[in-house]
Amino acid sequence: MCHMSYSNFAQLFRENYGCSCKKYIQYIRLNKAKDLLLNSNFDLNYIAQETGFFDCSYFIKTYKKWKGITPKQERDGHCNEKK
């Protein structure tokens, strides 16, 4: 599609964005999940599915690795800040 090999695309992507394409896509998905957590009342299963995570437990594990807190802690902490 880009008229280049996968390895060439991956190298150029890393040079321009400072990370792999896979990590960048995951970053976009996790930011969308954070937005849904903080600005909606959707349950975690829905948010995981909506942001491309097949399994809710994998979503929770990935989110915790990214932010250092679980999605529930993110939502609860944000709710406490509003009060």
C-alpha positions in Angstrom: 0.0 0.0 0.0 2.9 2.4 0.8 5.0 0.9 -2.0 7.7 -0.1 0.5 8.6 -3.2 2.4 7.4 -3.8 5.9 10.9 -3.4 7.3 11.4 -0.2 5.5 8.0 1.2 6.7 8.8 0.1 10.3 12.2 1.8 10.2 10.8 5.0 8.8 7.9 5.0 11.3 10.3 4.5 14.2 12.6 7.4 12.9 9.6 9.7 12.6 7.6 8.8 15.7 10.3 7.4 18.1 8.5 4.1 18.7 7.2 1.1 16.8 3.9 1.3 14.9 2.4 -1.3 17.2 3.3 0.8 20.3 1.9 3.9 18.7 -1.4 2.3 17.9 -1.5 0.9 21.5 -0.9 4.4 22.8 -3.8 5.8 20.7 -6.1 3.0 21.9 -5.2 3.6 25.6 -5.7 7.3 25.3 -9.2 6.7 23.8 -9.9 4.2 26.7 -8.8 6.9 29.2 -11.1 9.4 27.6 -14.0 6.9 27.8 -13.2 6.1 31.4 -13.2 9.7 32.5 -16.1 11.0 30.3 -18.6 8.2 30.2 -20.3 5.6 32.4 -19.6 2.7 30.0 -18.4 -0.5 31.8 -14.9 -1.8 31.4 -16.0 -4.6 29.0 -17.5 -2.1 26.6 -14.5 0.2 26.8 -12.1 -2.7 26.2 -14.1 -3.9 23.2 -14.6 -0.3 21.8 -10.9 0.4 21.9 -9.8 -2.9 20.3 -8.9 -5.1 23.2 -10.4 -8.5 22.7 -10.2 -9.4 26.4 -11.1 -7.1 29.3 -8.4 -8.6 31.6 -5.7 -7.9 29.0 -7.0 -4.3 28.7 -6.8 -3.9 32.5 -3.2 -5.4 32.5 -2.1 -3.2 29.6 -3.7 -0.1 31.1 -2.0 -0.7 34.5 1.4 -1.2 32.8 0.9 2.1 30.9 -0.5 4.3 33.7 0.5 2.5 36.9 -3.1 2.3 38.0 -6.1 0.2 36.9 -8.9 1.6 34.8 -11.2 1.5 37.8 -8.7 3.4 39.9 -8.4 6.0 37.1 -12.2 6.4 37.0 -12.6 6.4 40.8 -9.7 8.9 41.3 -11.2 11.2 38.6 -14.6 11.0 40.3 -13.1 12.0 43.6 -11.3 15.0 42.1 -14.7 16.3 40.8 -16.2 16.4 44.3 
